[in-house]
Amino acid sequence: MPGTKRTPVTRTPISPITPRMVELFDAMRRATGERRDRLHCDLFDTYMDALMPHPRPYEWPVCVDPRTDTNPYPPGTPAHASWQPDLRARRMWEMLADASRERRQQERMARRAKANGAPDQPPG
């Protein structure tokens, strides 16, 4: 009996990004030094909680700014030749940046609606 009778289950991917992660990401982008490192650790912990029951502790760093993710090794060395950017962390940075942008846009729209006298809740 060749092959399998299993039907693949198609699932829509669930975004692991939570509102708390966006808050930590925004704070991390504005911070420097030790505070930035602490916020990144908090972001990692929140990310791991969002992935439960299948956390992946090897996914460190959670996110990397693509603009600053450059080869740290001196040119001409074997390490420089074999260095690869962390594409997963770069994608997470972009997803968090998009979520942050979306959140700010929604906040602006809510402020404008409130300033224009629109009711907070639609009638119904």
C-alpha positions as CSV (number, residue, x, y, z in Angstrom):
1,M,0.0,0.0,0.0
2,P,2.1,3.0,-1.2
3,G,1.7,6.5,0.2
4,T,-0.2,7.8,3.1
5,K,-3.9,8.3,3.6
6,R,-3.4,11.3,5.8
7,T,-5.0,14.5,4.7
8,P,-2.8,17.5,5.5
9,V,-4.3,20.0,7.9
10,T,-4.1,23.5,6.6
11,R,-4.0,26.0,9.4
12,T,-3.7,29.7,9.2
13,P,-0.5,30.8,10.9
14,I,-1.1,32.5,14.3
15,S,1.0,35.5,15.0
16,P,3.0,35.2,18.2
17,I,2.9,39.0,18.6
18,T,1.0,40.2,21.6
19,P,0.2,43.8,22.6
20,R,2.7,43.4,25.5
21,M,5.4,42.4,23.0
22,V,4.7,45.6,21.0
23,E,4.9,47.7,24.2
24,L,8.3,46.1,25.1
25,F,9.5,46.5,21.5
26,D,8.7,50.2,21.4
27,A,10.4,50.7,24.8
28,M,13.4,48.7,23.6
29,R,13.8,50.8,20.4
30,R,14.0,53.9,22.5
31,A,16.3,52.5,25.2
32,T,20.1,52.0,25.2
33,G,22.7,50.0,27.0
34,E,21.6,47.8,29.9
35,R,18.0,48.9,29.9
36,R,17.7,47.9,26.2
37,D,19.2,44.5,27.1
38,R,16.8,44.0,30.0
39,L,13.8,44.9,27.7
40,H,15.0,42.5,25.1
41,C,15.1,39.7,27.8
42,D,11.6,40.7,28.8
43,L,10.5,40.6,25.2
44,F,12.1,37.1,24.8
45,D,10.2,35.9,28.0
46,T,6.9,37.3,26.6
47,Y,7.6,35.7,23.3
48,M,8.3,32.3,24.9
49,D,5.0,32.6,26.9
50,A,3.1,33.3,23.7
51,L,4.5,30.1,22.1
52,M,3.5,27.8,24.9
53,P,3.4,24.9,25.0
54,H,6.2,24.8,22.4
55,P,8.8,27.3,23.4
56,R,12.0,27.5,21.5
57,P,14.8,28.8,23.8
58,Y,17.3,28.7,20.9
59,E,15.5,31.6,19.3
60,W,17.7,34.3,20.8
61,P,17.8,37.1,19.9
62,V,14.1,37.5,19.4
63,C,14.6,40.4,17.0
64,V,17.4,42.2,15.3
65,D,17.3,45.5,13.6
66,P,18.2,44.8,9.9
67,R,19.9,48.2,9.7
68,T,22.5,47.2,12.3
69,D,22.8,43.5,11.7
70,T,26.1,43.5,10.0
71,N,29.1,41.1,9.9
72,P,31.1,41.7,13.1
73,Y,34.2,39.8,11.9
74,P,37.2,41.3,10.2
75,P,37.2,41.0,6.4
76,G,39.4,38.2,5.1
77,T,38.9,35.9,8.1
78,P,37.1,32.5,7.9
79,A,34.5,33.8,10.4
80,H,33.7,36.8,8.1
81,A,33.3,34.5,5.1
82,S,30.9,32.1,6.9
83,W,28.8,34.7,8.8
84,Q,25.1,34.6,8.0
85,P,22.5,37.2,9.0
86,D,19.8,36.0,11.4
87,L,16.9,36.2,9.0
88,R,14.3,34.9,11.5
89,A,15.2,37.6,14.0
90,R,15.1,40.2,11.2
91,R,11.6,39.1,10.2
92,M,10.5,39.3,13.8
93,W,11.8,42.9,14.0
94,E,9.9,43.8,10.9
95,M,6.7,42.1,12.2
96,L,7.0,44.0,15.5
97,A,7.7,47.2,13.7
98,D,4.6,46.7,11.5
99,A,2.5,45.9,14.6
100,S,3.9,49.0,16.4
101,R,3.1,51.2,13.4
102,E,-0.5,49.7,13.2
103,R,-1.0,50.4,16.9
104,R,0.2,54.0,16.6
105,Q,-2.1,54.5,13.6
106,Q,-5.1,53.1,15.5
107,E,-4.3,55.4,18.5
108,R,-4.2,58.4,16.2
109,M,-7.5,57.5,14.6
110,A,-9.1,57.1,18.0
111,R,-7.7,60.5,19.1
112,R,-9.0,62.2,15.9
113,A,-12.4,60.5,16.3
114,K,-12.6,61.7,19.9
115,A,-11.5,65.2,18.9
116,N,-14.2,65.3,16.2
117,G,-16.9,64.4,18.8
118,A,-17.5,60.9,17.6
119,P,-19.0,58.6,20.3
120,D,-16.6,56.1,21.9
121,Q,-19.0,53.2,21.2
122,P,-21.2,52.7,18.2
123,P,-24.9,52.6,19.2
124,G,-26.4,49.2,19.1
